[in-house]
Amino acid sequence: MSRFVFKLPDLGEGTVTAEIVEWKVKIGDHVEEDQVIAEMMTDKAAVEVPAPVSGTVVAVAGQPGDMVAVGSELIVFDTDGAGSPAQAAAPHAAASPAGSQPLAAAPPAAPAVAAAAVAQAAPEAAARGGGSGRVMASPATRRRALEAGIDLSQVAGSGPGGRIQPEDLDRLLAGGQAVNATAPAAAPVAAPRAGTEEIKVIGVRRLIAQRMTEAKRNIPHFAYVEEVDVTELESLRQHLNSRLPKGEAGLTFLPFIVAALTRVLADFPQCNAHYDEARGVIVRHHAVHVGIAAQTPDGLKVPVVKNAEARTLAGLAAEIRRVSEAARSGKASKEDLTGSTITVTSLGRLGGIVSTPVINAPEVAIVGVNKAIERPVVHNGAITVRRMMNLSSSFDHRFVDGFDAAAMIQALKDRLEHPATIFIQD
């Protein structure tokens, strides 16, 4: 057998380890050169690893979730086909012992018990004489029976002619032996659940957990929430959408907010920055690369709209759609997912009233968009209905003072409430 040992290559940007997210092949499979064999996760992005040669897989380095160092063995190939895949592959399941029977779930006992009780109740009721004859009882006894949910036709009376006496009810209630034939049937109760499910935290979810933990542990967050009257902005948005060709995607609030943010950051450069902890340096960026937090099947990803300050409103809308869809479909490139200088996060229709977004380190600011709703407010001295939206923001309090944070959001509010100013270059 001619063995080819493929070692994990450097996946870029100084990567020293990578996580196995998914094997695309298994032991015994024959692969062709350049066929994707595994998906690996670095601290920056998910990377597909192609096969360097053609051959049969005879060994792999580990399971999904395992970390592999750059330069370590990742996969071994038999390049001449001499190896026996059946011998190389580890068995995945053991055969059942001879004569063993599969375990079957025990039948639920409650329905059987209930059926037996019903079958037994009928002859017992007949024995007590609870047939079609008139039940003899006083009005007071009847009222007590009704309140207790007791069918008097199934109660044996001790009085003359079988008349039901108060003592008969007392004994029945004290002994708990009443047969409630008139009370409505109890609603079925769900069977109790047991057991647990373990889900290994790997891939994007592991990376999210790691970054969120580091951000909350290392960054003192300063939260600031401001309400914004977006009535005029909504009017402009609807007007522009009405002029779009049929079938073209309409504008959401997001491109307006990003456009306004790029104008505002020119006056608040300390909010468009990275903190380089290793060097102890704040790096202020002139370009505005806006991260757009997007929920995907793999978890939260932050694709980036590069140079947002240089794009038109339509250009922003198109680029936000492109990178967001690429992230959701798993087709985003490494370039699409790196380099943001400030992040905007929105829960859309689930936006609630207030949120507390976590800063996307090494950035120092994030702006959260809550849902826009109509509610009564005082406007120009009168109570009227306006469309209102809250902006929930977080800042790294080590480098952005509370006054500057509030001033930046107030400036953003002013632009959004007077949308013409979004398009005016100061």
N, C-alpha and C positions, 0 to 999 in steps of 0.2 A: 504493500500500500504506500502510495506517495502522499505524505501528510503535508498540508499547507496550513500553517498556524497564522491566523490573522489577528493582529494586535490592535487595540483601540487606538485610532489615530487622534491627533490633536484636532479638536472640533472647532477651534478658533477662540480668539480673545483670551488666551492664557488659560484655557480649561485644563484642569488637572484631574478631575473625575467627572463621570457622567453616569446617570441612572438608566438602567434598563427599563423602558416603559412597556415594550411589547416585542416579542420575537415574531417575525414574519415567516420563519421557517422552523422546522423541528428536526431532531435527529433522524437521519434516514432519508430526508428530502434531497432531491437533486436540484441544484440551483445553477443558473447561468450567470456569467459575469455581468456585473452592474445591476443584477436583480436586488431589490431591497430585502435585506435580511433582518434588520432590527430597527426599532425606533428608540433613540436615546434622548434623554433630557439633560441639558446643561443648565447652568444658572441663568442662561439667557433665552434659550428657545429649545423646541423639540427638533431633532435632526434625524433624518432618515439615513441609514448607513447601507451602502450598496456592497455587494459581494465583489472582492477584487479578482476572483477567479471563478471558473466553472468547476463543479465537483459535487460530491455527496457530503452532507453534514454528518460528522462523526462525534462532535462534542461542542457544547456551548458553555459559556462562562458562568451563568447563573440564571436566576428567575426574575421576573418583573419586580421592580422595587430594589434590587441589589445595585450597589454602587461599584463601578469598575474604574480603575485608575488608567489614565492615558499611558499607553505602552504595555499594558497587561493583555494577556490572551483573552480574546473575545469569542472566537469561534475557530474550530478546526475542520478542514475539508480533506476528503480523500479525492485527489485530483485525477486518479487513474481508474477509479471505480472498483478497485480490488477489494476494498473493505466490505464487510457484510453489514448492511444497515440493520438487519434484524438482531445481530449480535451487539452492535454498537448502541442501539437504543435501549434505554432502561425501561422495564415494564411499567406501565401506567396503572395497571389494576391487577389484583391477584384473583385467581379463579376461586369460585366458591367451593368449599369442601364437599366431598361426595355425600349425597343424601341430605345436604342442608336445605332448609326451607327458607324462603324469603320471609322477613318479618312483615306482618300485616298489622295495620293500625287496629286497635281494639274498637269494636263498634260502640258508638255513643250510648250510654246507659239511660240517659234521661228519657228519650222517646219510648223505650221499652217499658220503663217503669210507669210512665204516664198511661200507656195503652193498657197495662195490667190494672191500673187503678180504675180506669174507666170501665173495663170489663167487670170488675168486682163491684163497682158502685151500683150497677143496674139491678142485679138480683137482690142486693141488700135493701135497696129502696123499695123493691116490690114486697119484700118480706115485712117491711114496716107498714105496709098498707098504703103507701103513698101513691095510689092510683088516681082515678078520675073523680073520686068522691070529693064532696065539699069539705074543706079544712075548717074545723071548729076552733076558734080562738077569739079572744077579746080584741077590740080595736087597739088597746094599749100593747097587747102582745104582738099583734100584727106590725105595729109601728116599730117596736124594738127589733123584730126579725128583719124588717126592711132595712133599718139602719145598720144592722149587723151583716146584711147580705146573706141571710139564711132563707132557704126555700122551705116554708112551713109544710109543704106536701111531703117532705122527706123527714119530718120530725114525728116521732111516736109520742102521742099525748097520754098522760096518766090520769086525766080527768074522766068524768062520766061520758061514755060514748066515744072515747078517744080524744076528748077536748084537750087542746094544748094549754097547759098551765104555765104561769110565769116560772115556776121551779124547773119545768122542763127546759126552758131556754137557759136558765141559770146553769144547770148541769152541763148543757151542751157547750155553752161558752167557756165554762170553767175547765172542761175536759178537752176543749179544742177539737171536738169530733164532728162539728157541723159539716154537712155536705152542701156546698154553695153551688146550687144548680142554676140560680138566676143571675149570679154575678158574671160580668163579662170575662171572657177568657183572658188570662194574663198574657201580656206581650211576650213573644219568645225572647229568651235571653241568649246572647252570643256565648259560645263556648269559650272558656278562659284560654288565653294564649300562653305559650311557654317557649323558651328557647331564645337564642340570640343569633345575630348575623355579624360576621366579622368582615370588614372591607379594608384591605390593605391600602394605606395612603401612599400613592405613588404618582409619578408624573407631574402634571400641572397642579393637581390638588396638593401634593407634597410641597411643591415650590411656593404655592400660594400660602400655605400654612407657615412655611418658614419665613417668607417675607413679611407677612402680617405680624407674626410674633416679633420679628426684629424691629419692625416699624413702631409697634406699640411699646416695646421695651426700651428702645433707644431714643425715640423722638417725643419730646413733651408737646403734645397736641394742644393748640389753642383753637377752640371752636367758635365760630361766629355765624349767626343766622339772621338773614334780613328778608323781609317780604318785599315783593316787587309787583307793581301794577303793570301787567302785560296786556291790558285791554287794547292799547294802540298797536302794540306789536302783533297781537292776534289779528287785528283788522288788516294790517299790512301783509301778514302771512297768508291770510285767506285771499286777499286781492291778487297777490303774486301767483298763488296756486291756481286761481281761476283763469290765468292767462297762459298756463302751461299747455302744451299739446296733449291731446287725449292719450291716456295710458302712461304718461311720464310720471315718475315718482314725485310726490309733492314735498314741499319744504316742511320740516319740523322746526321746533324752537332751537334745536341744537346748533345749526349753522349760524343763526343770528347771535346766539350766546358766545360761540367761539369767535365770531367776527368782532363782537364788542370787546371780548377779553383781550384780543390782540391789540386793540387801540388803547385799552386801559393800562396794560403792562408796560407801555412805553414810559409811563409816569411812576410805575412801581417795579423797577427792575429787580429789587430784592426778592420779589415773589416768583420771578422767572429764572430760577437758579437751581444749582445742585450743590450739595455739601459733600466735598471730597474729604471723608473722615481720615483717610490714611495720611493725607498731606495737611489736614487742618485748614482747608481753603474753601471759601465760597466761590463758586464759578457762576457768574451771571452771564446769561445767554442773550445775545442780541436777536437771534432768530427765535420764533415761538413755535416749538414743536409740541402740539397738543395731543396728549394721550386721551383716547376715548375708551373709557372702561366699558367692556362689552361682555355680557353673559353668553357663554358658549356651552355646548354639551360637555366639554372637558373642564369647565370651571371658568372663573373670571380671567379674561385676557385684556390687555391694554394696547390695542393697535394705535399707531401714531400717525397723525396728520402733520407731515413735515412742512415747515415754512408756511404756517397758516396765515401769517401776517401778509403774505404776498398773493393770496388767493381771493378771487371774487366770491360772492355769496353762493353762486351756482357751483363754482369750483370747490368750495368747502363742502357743500352738500354732497356732491358727487364723490369726493375723496372720503368723506365720513362713511358713506354707504359702501364704498369699495373696501376699505380696510376692515370695517366691521363685519362685512359678509365674508371676507377672506379669513378672519379670525374664527367666525362661527363654523365655517366649512372645513377648517383645518388647513387651508391653503395659504395662510399668511406667511410671508418670507421672514427671515431673521431681521431684515431691514424694516419691515412693517411693524415689528414688535419691540423695537429698541429706539432709544434716543429721545424720549419725551422730556420736555422741560417743565411742564405743568400738566395736570390731569383734570379732565371734566368727567364726572360720573353722573349718570342719570338712571333712575329706576322706571322712567317712562310713566305709564298709567299707574304703576304700583308705587309711585314716588312718595306717597304719604305726605305728612306735614313737615316733619323735620327728620334729618338723618345726620349721622356723625361719621363722615367718610374718613378712611385711614389713608394717610399720606403715602404716596408711591415713591419710596426712597429710591435714589438719593434726592428726589425733588423736595421742595420745602412748602408746597401749597397744593391744595386740591379743592375744586369747586363742585358741590353736589347740587343737582337740579331736582327739585321736588315737583309734584304734579301741579298743574294749573287748574284752578277751579273758580267758578263764579260764586261770589258771596257779597253780602251787603257791607259797604264801607262808607266812611264819610269822605266825599269828594267835592271840592269847591264849596264846602259849607253845607252840603246836603247829603242825606243818606241815599245811596244808589247802589246798584249791582255792578261790580267790576270783576274782571278776571284777574285773580291774584296767584302768585307763585312765590314759594320760598326758595332762597338760595342758602344751602347749608355748606359752609366752608370750614376747612381745617388748615392750620398753618404750623410750621415748625417754630415754636416760641423762642428757640435759641437764637434765631436769625431774623424773624419777622415779629416786630413789636405789635402788641394788640391794637394800638392806634393806627399803624400802617395797614394792618389786616382789615380793620373796619373801614378805613378810608378807601382801600382798593375795592371792597365789595360795594360801598356806597357809590363809587364812580361807575362801577359796572351796572348798578341799579339805575343810575341816571341815564346811561346810554340805552338801556332796555326800555325804560319808560318813555324815552323820546327817541324812537328808533331811527329817525332821520340822521341823528348824530353818529350812528354806527358807521355811516358811509361817508362821513366828512373827515378828511385828513386834517388833523390839527397842525 
